[in-house]
Amino acid sequence: MMLPRVHHWERLLAAAIDTARARPFVWGVHDCPTFAFETRMILTGGEDVASLWRGRYTTALGGERVMRRLGWASLEEMGRALLGEPRSAVLLAGRGDIVLADTGLGFGVCTGAQAVGMAPEGLVTVPLPSCRLAWPI
C-alpha cells in the first residue's frame, strides 16, 4: 500500500522526529502507533488512520482493548491491515518506512540504520536489525 511521498519529505521527517522528542509519551495520544502513523500521514499526505484509536485509551491495557475492538489481535495484524504486506526483509526498509519491533519500540519509523519510536521513557532509537517487520510508505 505504498503512497507517494510529499515534496521535502526528508525535512518533514526530521521535524516529526524533533517534535516527538519534545513531547511526552501519552497513551492514546502520543505513543508508538500514533507517532508512527502520524509520521506516515505527514510524509505522504495520506489518511489519518491514527484517528481510529487516538484518544480512545489511557493505558497499555486500554490500547490492547481498542486494538481488539478494531479487529486486530496484535500490532503485526494492525500493521498488515493498515499497511498491507511488509517488505521481505527489515533491512530493505528505507528512511520514513514504518517498522515494528518486539521490544521497547512497537511501531516506529526507519531513519536509516536505526529506527525511532515512542516508548514510555520518550523517543527511543533502536538498531534497524532489532526490528522484525518493515512496511514501505
C-alpha positions as CSV (number, residue, x, y, z in Angstrom):
1,M,0.0,0.0,0.0
2,M,2.8,2.4,-0.9
3,L,1.9,6.1,-1.1
4,P,3.9,8.8,-2.9
5,R,5.9,11.0,-0.6
6,V,5.3,14.7,-0.4
7,H,7.8,17.2,-1.6
8,H,10.6,17.8,1.0
9,W,9.6,14.7,2.9
10,E,13.1,14.5,4.4
11,R,12.7,17.8,6.1
12,L,9.3,16.8,7.4
13,L,10.7,13.5,8.7
14,A,13.4,15.4,10.7
15,A,10.7,17.8,12.0
16,A,8.4,15.0,13.1
17,I,11.2,13.3,15.0
18,D,12.2,16.6,16.7
19,T,8.6,17.3,17.6
20,A,8.2,13.8,19.0
21,R,11.4,14.2,21.1
22,A,10.0,17.3,22.7
23,R,6.6,15.7,23.5
24,P,6.0,13.4,26.4
25,F,4.7,9.9,25.8
26,V,0.9,9.7,26.4
27,W,-1.1,6.5,25.8
28,G,-3.6,7.0,23.0
29,V,-2.3,10.5,22.1
30,H,1.5,10.3,21.6
31,D,2.5,6.6,21.8
32,C,4.2,4.2,19.4
33,P,1.4,3.6,16.8
34,T,0.2,7.2,17.0
35,F,3.7,8.6,16.3
36,A,4.4,6.1,13.5
37,F,1.1,6.5,11.7
38,E,1.0,10.3,12.1
39,T,4.5,10.5,10.6
40,R,3.4,8.4,7.7
41,M,0.5,10.8,7.1
42,I,2.9,13.8,7.2
43,L,5.3,12.2,4.8
44,T,2.6,11.1,2.3
45,G,-0.3,13.5,2.8
46,G,-2.3,10.3,3.2
47,E,-5.2,9.4,5.5
48,D,-5.0,9.9,9.3
49,V,-5.6,6.3,10.3
50,A,-4.4,7.1,13.8
51,S,-7.8,8.8,14.3
52,L,-9.2,5.2,14.7
53,W,-7.5,5.0,18.1
54,R,-6.3,8.4,19.1
55,G,-7.8,9.5,22.4
56,R,-9.6,6.2,23.0
57,Y,-7.4,4.8,25.7
58,T,-5.1,5.9,28.5
59,T,-3.2,2.7,29.4
60,A,-1.4,-0.1,27.6
61,L,-4.3,-2.4,28.5
62,G,-6.8,0.1,27.2
63,G,-4.8,0.2,24.0
64,E,-4.9,-3.6,23.6
65,R,-8.7,-3.5,24.2
66,V,-9.2,-0.8,21.5
67,M,-6.9,-2.7,19.1
68,R,-9.0,-5.9,19.6
69,R,-12.3,-3.9,19.1
70,L,-10.8,-2.7,15.8
71,G,-10.3,-6.3,14.9
72,W,-6.6,-6.8,15.4
73,A,-5.1,-9.4,17.8
74,S,-1.6,-8.0,17.6
75,L,0.4,-5.0,16.4
76,E,1.5,-7.1,13.5
77,E,-2.1,-7.7,12.4
78,M,-2.7,-4.0,12.8
79,G,0.3,-3.2,10.5
80,R,-0.8,-5.7,7.9
81,A,-4.4,-4.4,7.9
82,L,-3.4,-0.8,7.6
83,L,-0.2,-1.1,5.5
84,G,-0.5,-4.3,3.6
85,E,2.3,-6.9,3.3
86,P,5.6,-5.9,4.9
87,R,8.9,-5.8,3.0
88,S,10.5,-9.2,2.5
89,A,13.3,-8.2,4.9
90,V,13.6,-5.5,7.5
91,L,17.0,-4.4,6.2
92,L,15.3,-3.3,3.0
93,A,13.5,-0.6,4.9
94,G,14.2,3.0,3.7
95,R,14.0,6.2,5.6
96,G,10.4,7.0,6.6
97,D,9.2,3.4,6.3
98,I,7.1,2.1,9.2
99,V,8.8,-0.7,11.3
100,L,7.7,-3.0,14.1
101,A,10.0,-4.1,16.9
102,D,9.0,-6.6,19.6
103,T,10.8,-4.8,22.5
104,G,10.7,-1.3,23.7
105,L,9.6,0.3,20.4
106,G,6.4,-1.3,19.0
107,F,5.8,0.7,15.8
108,G,8.4,3.2,14.8
109,V,9.9,4.9,11.8
110,C,13.1,3.9,9.9
111,T,15.8,6.6,9.9
112,G,18.4,4.6,8.0
113,A,20.5,2.2,10.0
114,Q,18.2,2.8,13.0
115,A,14.5,3.3,13.9
116,V,12.9,5.8,16.2
117,G,9.6,5.5,18.1
118,M,7.8,6.5,21.2
119,A,8.1,4.5,24.4
120,P,7.0,5.4,28.0
121,E,10.5,6.9,28.5
122,G,10.1,9.1,25.5
123,L,11.6,8.9,22.0
124,V,13.8,5.9,21.7
125,T,16.3,4.8,19.0
126,V,17.0,1.1,18.2
127,P,19.2,-0.5,15.6
128,L,17.2,-1.4,12.4
129,P,18.1,-5.1,12.7
130,S,16.3,-5.3,16.1
131,C,13.0,-4.6,14.2
132,R,11.2,-7.6,12.8
133,L,9.0,-6.1,10.1
134,A,9.0,-3.1,7.9
135,W,6.4,-1.6,5.6
136,P,7.1,0.9,2.7
137,I,5.2,4.1,3.0
